[in-house]
């Protein structure tokens, strides 16, 4: 019986939220406190990219003029910031 009551309460909250959105009330404003700066995309040379060295079974390191880059398969990326495209000169 309590599961049914919980389900009804959740449905009522969802209905109220949908009605509030339909009226144009977005609710509380969401914002990020102290966002970390987004680093610029690294610029690599073809030679740097081709000289990547394997760190372990699933990661590589590319030594650039600025900082070394760790490269991973997409499935190995968890919470790290990443980019899917690189500027190669």
Buried (B, 14 or more C-beta within 10 A) or exposed (E): EEEEEEEEEEEEEEEEEEEEEEEEEEEEEEEEEEEEEEEEEBEBEEEBBEEBEEEEEEEBBBEBEEEEBEBBEEEEEEEEEEEEEBEEE
